[in-house]
């Protein structure tokens, strides 16, 4: 009976770990950035389309940088079993948007990764 209890506990633990996922930031539609027009699109318009940024920085020259980031890391049960192949996956995207001192869009720097 003890081995059945141990098996049930191990199975419950394995099932709980199977759905583990970690996120950083809030998902945003990176494809919308291509529609922003330099020196015309305002910071308020960008925030209306992408949502609040994860981070906002004001530079000493009066420019502002908005940082949007989203990372999703999914684990699998085999990640917690010794000598089993790792099946975790991580998808991420990060975008920095730059604005002049009047709050007009200048440029964007984006990255995206799938591992």
DSSP file (Angstrom, degrees, kcal/mol; ACC not computed):
  #  RESIDUE AA STRUCTURE BP1 BP2  ACC     N-H-->O    O-->H-N    N-H-->O    O-->H-N    TCO  KAPPA ALPHA  PHI   PSI    X-CA   Y-CA   Z-CA
    1    1 A X     >        0   0    0      0, 0.0     4,-1.9     0, 0.0     5,-0.2   0.000 360.0 360.0 360.0 -34.9    0.0    0.0    0.0
    2    2 A X  H  >  +     0   0    0      1,-0.2     4,-2.4     2,-0.2     5,-0.2   0.895 360.0  52.5 -63.8 -39.6    2.9    2.3    0.8
    3    3 A X  H  > S+     0   0    0      1,-0.2     4,-2.4     2,-0.2    -1,-0.2   0.850 107.4  52.8 -65.8 -32.7    4.3    1.9   -2.8
    4    4 A X  H  > S+     0   0    0      2,-0.2     4,-2.3     1,-0.2    -1,-0.2   0.898 109.9  48.0 -67.7 -40.4    0.9    2.9   -4.2
    5    5 A X  H  X S+     0   0    0     -4,-1.9     4,-2.3     2,-0.2    -2,-0.2   0.906 112.4  49.1 -64.9 -42.6    0.8    6.1   -2.1
    6    6 A X  H  X S+     0   0    0     -4,-2.4     4,-2.4     2,-0.2    -2,-0.2   0.910 111.6  49.4 -63.0 -43.2    4.4    6.9   -3.2
    7    7 A X  H  X S+     0   0    0     -4,-2.4     4,-2.6     2,-0.2    -2,-0.2   0.917 110.7  49.9 -62.3 -43.7    3.4    6.3   -6.8
    8    8 A X  H  X S+     0   0    0     -4,-2.3     4,-2.3     1,-0.2    -2,-0.2   0.893 111.4  48.7 -63.2 -40.7    0.3    8.6   -6.5
    9    9 A X  H  X S+     0   0    0     -4,-2.3     4,-2.2     2,-0.2    -1,-0.2   0.912 112.5  48.1 -65.4 -42.5    2.4   11.3   -4.9
   10   10 A X  H  X S+     0   0    0     -4,-2.4     4,-2.4     2,-0.2    -2,-0.2   0.894 111.8  49.9 -65.4 -39.7    5.0   11.1   -7.6
   11   11 A X  H  X S+     0   0    0     -4,-2.6     4,-2.5     2,-0.2    -2,-0.2   0.908 110.2  50.0 -65.7 -41.8    2.3   11.2  -10.3
   12   12 A X  H  X S+     0   0    0     -4,-2.3     4,-2.0     2,-0.2    -2,-0.2   0.909 111.7  48.4 -62.7 -42.1    0.7   14.2   -8.8
   13   13 A X  H  X S+     0   0    0     -4,-2.2     4,-2.0     2,-0.2    -2,-0.2   0.920 111.0  50.4 -63.8 -44.0    4.0   16.0   -8.6
   14   14 A X  H  X S+     0   0    0     -4,-2.4     4,-1.5     1,-0.2    -2,-0.2   0.909 110.9  48.8 -62.1 -42.8    4.8   15.1  -12.2
   15   15 A X  H  X S+     0   0    0     -4,-2.5     4,-0.7     1,-0.2    -1,-0.2   0.875 110.2  51.2 -65.9 -36.9    1.4   16.4  -13.4
   16   16 A X  H  < S+     0   0    0     -4,-2.0     3,-0.4     1,-0.2    -1,-0.2   0.857 112.0  46.8 -69.3 -33.3    1.8   19.7  -11.5
   17   17 A X  H >< S+     0   0    0     -4,-2.0     3,-1.7     1,-0.2    -1,-0.2   0.746  96.9  74.3 -77.6 -23.5    5.2   20.2  -13.1
   18   18 A X  H 3< S+     0   0    0     -4,-1.5    -1,-0.2     1,-0.3    -2,-0.2   0.824  98.4  45.2 -60.9 -32.2    4.0   19.4  -16.6
   19   19 A X  T 3< S+     0   0    0     -4,-0.7    -1,-0.3    -3,-0.4    -2,-0.1   0.242  80.5 137.7 -97.3  14.7    2.2   22.7  -16.9
   20   20 A X    <   +     0   0    0     -3,-1.7    55,-2.1    54,-0.1     2,-0.3  -0.397  21.4 162.4 -66.6 131.5    4.9   25.0  -15.5
   21   21 A X  E     -A   74   0A   0     53,-0.2     2,-0.4    -2,-0.1    53,-0.2  -0.988  21.8-158.0-147.9 143.2    5.4   28.2  -17.4
   22   22 A X  E     -A   73   0A   0     51,-2.7    51,-3.0    -2,-0.3     2,-0.4  -0.978  10.4-168.3-122.9 134.5    7.1   31.4  -16.5
   23   23 A X  E     -A   72   0A   0     -2,-0.4     2,-0.4    49,-0.2    49,-0.2  -0.935   9.4-164.0-123.3 149.2    6.4   34.8  -18.2
   24   24 A X  E     -A   71   0A   0     47,-2.2    47,-2.2    -2,-0.4    -2,-0.0  -1.000  62.9 -11.0-127.0 128.3    8.2   38.1  -18.1
   25   25 A X  E    S-A   70   0A   0     -2,-0.4     2,-0.4    45,-0.2    45,-0.2  -0.185  91.0 -66.0  79.0-174.6    6.3   41.2  -19.2
   26   26 A X        -     0   0    0     43,-0.5    43,-0.2    26,-0.1    28,-0.1  -0.939  52.2-104.7-117.3 137.6    3.0   41.4  -21.1
   27   27 A X        -     0   0    0     -2,-0.4     2,-0.3    41,-0.1    -2,-0.0  -0.271  42.2-177.7 -61.2 144.4    2.6   40.2  -24.6
   28   28 A X        -     0   0    0     42,-0.0     2,-1.1    40,-0.0    22,-0.1  -0.967  35.3-105.3-142.4 156.1    2.4   42.9  -27.3
   29   29 A X    >   -     0   0    0     -2,-0.3     3,-1.5    20,-0.2     4,-0.3  -0.706  30.4-174.7 -88.2  96.8    1.9   42.9  -31.1
   30   30 A X  G >  S+     0   0    0     -2,-1.1     3,-1.2     1,-0.3     4,-0.3   0.740  76.9  70.5 -64.5 -23.8    5.3   43.5  -32.5
   31   31 A X  G >  S+     0   0    0      1,-0.3     3,-0.8     2,-0.2    -1,-0.3   0.735  85.5  68.0 -68.2 -21.1    3.9   43.7  -36.1
   32   32 A X  G X  S+     0   0    0     -3,-1.5     3,-1.6     1,-0.2     4,-0.3   0.725  82.0  75.7 -69.3 -20.6    2.2   47.0  -35.3
   33   33 A X  G X  S+     0   0    0     -3,-1.2     3,-1.6    -4,-0.3    -1,-0.2   0.828  83.3  65.4 -63.0 -32.1    5.6   48.8  -35.0
   34   34 A X  G <  S+     0   0    0     -3,-0.8    -1,-0.3    -4,-0.3    -2,-0.2   0.706  96.4  58.1 -63.2 -19.4    6.0   48.8  -38.8
   35   35 A X  G <  S+     0   0    0     -3,-1.6     2,-0.3    -4,-0.2    -1,-0.3   0.527  80.3 105.2 -88.7  -6.4    3.0   51.2  -39.0
   36   36 A X    <   -     0   0    0     -3,-1.6     2,-0.5    -4,-0.3    -3,-0.0  -0.584  63.6-144.4 -77.2 136.0    4.6   53.8  -36.8
   37   37 A X    >>  -     0   0    0     -2,-0.3     4,-2.6     5,-0.0     3,-2.0  -0.890  18.4-115.0-108.5 124.6    5.8   56.9  -38.8
   38   38 A X  T 34 S+     0   0    0     -2,-0.5    68,-0.2     1,-0.3    61,-0.1  -0.274  98.0   5.8 -57.3 136.9    9.0   58.7  -37.7
   39   39 A X  T 34 S+     0   0    0     66,-3.4    -1,-0.3     2,-0.2    67,-0.1   0.502 130.7  59.8  67.2   7.4    8.4   62.3  -36.6
   40   40 A X  T <4 S+     0   0    0     -3,-2.0     2,-0.2    65,-0.2    -2,-0.2   0.645  79.1  78.8-125.6 -49.6    4.6   61.8  -36.8
   41   41 A X  S  < S-     0   0    0     -4,-2.6    64,-3.2    64,-0.1    -2,-0.2  -0.464  73.4-140.0 -68.9 132.8    3.4   59.0  -34.5
   42   42 A X  B  >  -E  104   0B   0     62,-0.2     4,-2.0    -2,-0.2    62,-0.2  -0.499  18.8-115.2 -92.5 162.6    3.2   60.2  -30.9
   43   43 A X  H  > S+     0   0    0     60,-2.0     4,-2.5     1,-0.2     5,-0.2   0.888 117.7  55.0 -60.8 -40.2    4.1   58.3  -27.8
   44   44 A X  H  > S+     0   0    0      1,-0.2     4,-2.0     2,-0.2    -1,-0.2   0.883 106.8  50.6 -61.9 -38.7    0.5   58.3  -26.7
   45   45 A X  H  > S+     0   0    0      2,-0.2     4,-1.4     1,-0.2    -1,-0.2   0.890 110.4  49.6 -66.5 -39.3   -0.6   56.7  -30.0
   46   46 A X  H  X S+     0   0    0     -4,-2.0     4,-2.9     2,-0.2     5,-0.4   0.936 111.4  48.0 -63.8 -47.0    2.1   54.0  -29.5
   47   47 A X  H  X S+     0   0    0     -4,-2.5     4,-2.2     1,-0.2    -2,-0.2   0.861 108.1  56.1 -64.1 -35.0    1.0   53.2  -26.0
   48   48 A X  H  < S+     0   0    0     -4,-2.0    -1,-0.2    -5,-0.2    -2,-0.2   0.854 115.8  37.6 -63.7 -33.7   -2.6   53.1  -27.2
   49   49 A X  H  < S+     0   0    0     -4,-1.4   -20,-0.2    -3,-0.3    -2,-0.2   0.847 130.0  27.3 -87.0 -36.5   -1.7   50.4  -29.7
   50   50 A X  H  < S-     0   0    0     -4,-2.9    -3,-0.2     1,-0.3    -2,-0.2   0.611 102.3-127.2-103.0 -14.4    0.9   48.4  -27.7
   51   51 A X     <  -     0   0    0     -4,-2.2    -1,-0.3    -5,-0.4     2,-0.1  -0.355  55.6 -24.9  90.6-179.0   -0.2   49.0  -24.1
   52   52 A X  S    S-     0   0    0     -2,-0.1   -26,-0.1     1,-0.1     2,-0.0  -0.444  72.3-119.9 -67.9 136.5    1.9   50.2  -21.2
   53   53 A X        -     0   0    0     -2,-0.1    15,-0.2     1,-0.1     3,-0.1  -0.324  11.9-124.3 -72.7 160.4    5.6   49.5  -21.7
   54   54 A X  S    S+     0   0    0     13,-1.8     2,-0.3     1,-0.2    14,-0.2   0.814  94.8  11.7 -70.5 -30.4    7.5   47.4  -19.2
   55   55 A X  E     -B   67   0A   0     12,-1.5    12,-2.9     2,-0.0     2,-0.4  -0.998  61.3-161.9-150.8 143.3   10.0   50.3  -18.7
   56   56 A X  E     -B   66   0A   0     -2,-0.3     2,-0.4    10,-0.2    10,-0.2  -0.998  11.8-172.3-127.9 130.9   10.3   54.0  -19.6
   57   57 A X  E     -B   65   0A   0      8,-2.7     8,-2.9    -2,-0.4     2,-0.5  -0.983  11.7-154.2-125.8 134.3   13.6   55.9  -19.6
   58   58 A X  E     -B   64   0A   0     -2,-0.4     6,-0.2     6,-0.2     2,-0.2  -0.923  17.7-146.6-104.5 128.3   14.1   59.6  -20.0
   59   59 A X    >   -     0   0    0      4,-3.1     3,-1.7    -2,-0.5    -2,-0.0  -0.505  24.0-112.5 -90.8 161.4   17.5   60.5  -21.4
   60   60 A X  T 3  S+     0   0    0      1,-0.3    -1,-0.1    -2,-0.2    -2,-0.0   0.736 115.3  61.2 -66.1 -22.7   19.5   63.7  -20.4
   61   61 A X  T 3  S-     0   0    0      2,-0.1    -1,-0.3     1,-0.0    40,-0.2   0.410 123.0-102.0 -85.6   4.6   19.0   65.0  -24.0
   62   62 A X  S <  S+     0   0    0     -3,-1.7    -2,-0.1     1,-0.3     2,-0.1   0.330  81.5 128.0  95.8  -7.5   15.2   65.0  -23.6
   63   63 A X        -     0   0    0     39,-0.1    -4,-3.1    38,-0.1     2,-0.4  -0.424  46.3-145.2 -79.4 159.7   14.6   61.8  -25.6
   64   64 A X  E     -BC  58  99A   0     35,-2.0    35,-2.5    -6,-0.2     2,-0.5  -0.960   5.8-157.5-126.9 144.1   12.5   59.0  -24.2
   65   65 A X  E     -BC  57  98A   0     -8,-2.9    -8,-2.7    -2,-0.4     2,-0.4  -0.985   3.6-161.1-124.6 124.5   12.9   55.3  -24.6
   66   66 A X  E     -BC  56  97A   0     31,-2.7    31,-2.7    -2,-0.5     2,-0.5  -0.862   8.6-154.9-100.8 138.0   10.0   52.8  -24.1
   67   67 A X  E     -BC  55  96A   0    -12,-2.9   -13,-1.8    -2,-0.4   -12,-1.5  -0.959  10.4-175.4-119.1 120.1   10.9   49.1  -23.5
   68   68 A X  E     + C   0  95A   0     27,-3.0    27,-3.1    -2,-0.5     2,-0.3  -0.949  13.6 169.2-110.2 131.0    8.4   46.4  -24.4
   69   69 A X  E     + C   0  94A   0     -2,-0.5   -43,-0.5    25,-0.2     2,-0.3  -0.999  13.9 177.1-145.4 139.8    9.5   42.8  -23.5
   70   70 A X  E     +AC  25  93A   0     23,-2.6    23,-2.3    -2,-0.3     2,-0.4  -0.956   4.2 175.2-144.2 124.3    7.7   39.5  -23.4
   71   71 A X  E     -AC  24  92A   0    -47,-2.2   -47,-2.2    -2,-0.3     2,-0.5  -0.998   6.7-172.0-130.3 130.5    9.4   36.2  -22.5
   72   72 A X  E     -AC  23  91A   0     19,-3.0    19,-2.6    -2,-0.4     2,-0.5  -0.984   3.9-174.2-124.0 119.8    7.5   32.9  -22.2
   73   73 A X  E     -AC  22  90A   0    -51,-3.0   -51,-2.7    -2,-0.5     2,-0.5  -0.964   3.9-167.8-117.4 122.3    9.4   29.8  -20.8
   74   74 A X  E     -AC  21  89A   0     15,-3.1    15,-2.4    -2,-0.5   -53,-0.2  -0.926   3.3-162.8-112.9 131.9    7.7   26.5  -20.8
   75   75 A X        -     0   0    0    -55,-2.1     2,-0.3    -2,-0.5    13,-0.0  -0.583   4.1-148.4-102.7 169.7    9.1   23.5  -18.9
   76   76 A X    >   -     0   0    0     -2,-0.2     3,-1.7   -57,-0.1     4,-0.4  -0.910  31.7-105.6-132.8 164.1    8.2   19.8  -19.2
   77   77 A X  G >  S+     0   0    0     -2,-0.3     3,-2.0     1,-0.3     4,-0.2   0.866 117.1  63.8 -56.1 -38.0    8.2   16.9  -16.8
   78   78 A X  G >  S+     0   0    0      1,-0.3     3,-1.1     2,-0.2     6,-0.3   0.718  87.5  71.4 -64.2 -18.7   11.4   15.6  -18.3
   79   79 A X  G <  S+     0   0    0     -3,-1.7    -1,-0.3     1,-0.2    -2,-0.2   0.748 102.7  43.5 -64.9 -21.7   13.2   18.8  -17.2
   80   80 A X  G <  S+     0   0    0     -3,-2.0     2,-0.5    -4,-0.4    -1,-0.2   0.320  96.1  88.6-106.7   5.8   12.9   17.5  -13.6
   81   81 A X  S X  S-     0   0    0     -3,-1.1     3,-1.8    -4,-0.2     0, 0.0  -0.925  84.7-114.2-107.9 122.6   13.9   13.8  -14.3
   82   82 A X  T 3  S+     0   0    0     -2,-0.5     3,-0.1     1,-0.3    -2,-0.1  -0.263  95.9   6.2 -56.5 137.8   17.6   13.1  -14.1
   83   83 A X  T 3  S+     0   0    0      1,-0.2    -1,-0.3    -4,-0.1     2,-0.2   0.458  96.5 128.5  69.6   5.2   19.2   12.0  -17.4
   84   84 A X  S <  S-     0   0    0     -3,-1.8    -1,-0.2    -6,-0.3     2,-0.1  -0.632  70.4 -96.5 -85.4 149.2   16.0   12.8  -19.4
   85   85 A X        -     0   0    0     -2,-0.2     2,-0.4    -3,-0.1    -4,-0.1  -0.387  40.4-113.1 -65.1 142.3   16.3   15.0  -22.5
   86   86 A X        +     0   0    0      1,-0.1    -1,-0.1    -7,-0.1    -7,-0.1  -0.617  36.0 175.0 -78.4 130.1   15.5   18.6  -21.8
   87   87 A X        +     0   0    0     -2,-0.4    -1,-0.1   -11,-0.1   -10,-0.1   0.089  30.3 132.0-123.3  21.1   12.3   19.7  -23.6
   88   88 A X        -     0   0    0    -12,-0.1     2,-0.4   -15,-0.0   -13,-0.2  -0.381  37.3-160.3 -72.0 153.2   11.9   23.2  -22.3
   89   89 A X  E     -C   74   0A   0    -15,-2.4   -15,-3.1    -2,-0.1     2,-0.4  -0.992   8.0-164.4-136.3 147.0   11.2   26.0  -24.7
   90   90 A X  E     -C   73   0A   0     -2,-0.4    25,-3.2   -17,-0.2     2,-0.4  -0.994   4.2-175.5-132.6 126.7   11.6   29.8  -24.5
   91   91 A X  E     +CD  72 114A   0    -19,-2.6   -19,-3.0    -2,-0.4     2,-0.3  -0.970  16.5 167.6-118.4 136.5   10.1   32.4  -26.8
   92   92 A X  E     -CD  71 113A   0     21,-2.9    21,-3.1    -2,-0.4     2,-0.3  -0.996  19.4-175.3-150.2 154.4   10.9   36.0  -26.4
   93   93 A X  E     -CD  70 112A   0    -23,-2.3   -23,-2.6    -2,-0.3     2,-0.4  -0.990   5.5-175.1-147.9 146.2   10.7   39.4  -28.0
   94   94 A X  E     -CD  69 111A   0     17,-2.3    17,-2.6    -2,-0.3     2,-0.4  -0.998   1.2-176.3-144.5 135.3   12.0   42.8  -27.0
   95   95 A X  E     -CD  68 110A   0    -27,-3.1   -27,-3.0    -2,-0.4     2,-0.5  -0.997  10.9-162.1-137.9 132.3   11.5   46.2  -28.5
   96   96 A X  E     -CD  67 109A   0     13,-2.5    13,-2.3    -2,-0.4     2,-0.5  -0.960  12.4-164.4-108.3 127.6   13.0   49.6  -27.6
   97   97 A X  E     -CD  66 108A   0    -31,-2.7   -31,-2.7    -2,-0.5     2,-0.4  -0.956   6.2-152.2-115.0 131.1   11.1   52.6  -29.1
   98   98 A X  E     -CD  65 107A   0      9,-2.8     8,-3.4    -2,-0.5     9,-0.9  -0.843  11.4-173.6-109.3 139.4   12.7   56.0  -29.2
   99   99 A X  E     -CD  64 105A   0    -35,-2.5   -35,-2.0    -2,-0.4     6,-0.2  -0.961  21.6-122.5-130.7 145.5   11.0   59.4  -29.1
  100  100 A X    >   -     0   0    0      4,-2.6     3,-2.1    -2,-0.3   -36,-0.1  -0.162  45.5 -87.8 -76.3 179.5   12.2   62.9  -29.4
  101  101 A X  T 3  S+     0   0    0      1,-0.3    -1,-0.1   -40,-0.2   -38,-0.1   0.692 129.0  57.7 -66.5 -17.1   11.7   65.6  -26.7
  102  102 A X  T 3  S-     0   0    0      2,-0.1    -1,-0.3   -60,-0.0   -39,-0.1   0.434 121.0-107.4 -89.1   0.0    8.3   66.5  -28.3
  103  103 A X  S <  S+     0   0    0     -3,-2.1   -60,-2.0     1,-0.3     2,-0.4   0.695  71.9 142.7  83.8  19.1    7.1   62.9  -27.9
  104  104 A X  B     -E   42   0B   0    -62,-0.2    -4,-2.6   -61,-0.1    -1,-0.3  -0.769  57.1-103.5 -96.7 140.6    7.3   62.0  -31.6
  105  105 A X  E     +D   99   0A   0    -64,-3.2   -66,-3.4    -2,-0.4    -6,-0.3  -0.316  39.6 171.4 -61.5 135.7    8.5   58.5  -32.6
  106  106 A X  E     -     0   0A   0     -8,-3.4     2,-0.3     1,-0.4    -7,-0.2   0.767  54.9 -38.4-109.5 -55.3   12.0   58.3  -34.0
  107  107 A X  E     -D   98   0A   0     -9,-0.9    -9,-2.8   -70,-0.1    -1,-0.4  -0.974  45.4-129.2-165.4 170.6   12.9   54.6  -34.4
  108  108 A X  E     -D   97   0A   0     -2,-0.3     2,-0.4   -11,-0.2   -11,-0.2  -0.973   3.6-159.8-133.6 149.1   12.6   51.1  -33.0
  109  109 A X  E     +D   96   0A   0    -13,-2.3   -13,-2.5    -2,-0.3     2,-0.3  -0.980  24.6 179.3-126.9 116.3   15.1   48.3  -32.2
  110  110 A X  E     -D   95   0A   0     -2,-0.4     2,-0.3   -15,-0.2   -15,-0.2  -0.899  13.8-177.3-124.2 147.9   13.5   44.8  -32.0
  111  111 A X  E     -D   94   0A   0    -17,-2.6   -17,-2.3    -2,-0.3     2,-0.3  -0.969   2.5-172.6-135.4 154.5   14.7   41.3  -31.3
  112  112 A X  E     -D   93   0A   0     -2,-0.3     2,-0.3   -19,-0.2   -19,-0.2  -0.990   6.1-177.4-146.5 139.6   12.8   38.0  -31.3
  113  113 A X  E     -D   92   0A   0    -21,-3.1   -21,-2.9    -2,-0.3     2,-0.4  -0.993  14.8-169.2-142.0 148.0   14.0   34.6  -30.2
  114  114 A X  E      D   91   0A   0     -2,-0.3   -23,-0.2   -23,-0.2    -2,-0.0  -0.977 360.0 360.0-134.0 118.8   12.7   31.0  -30.1
  115  115 A X              0   0    0    -25,-3.2   -24,-0.2    -2,-0.4    -1,-0.1   0.353 360.0 360.0-128.2 360.0   14.8   28.4  -28.2
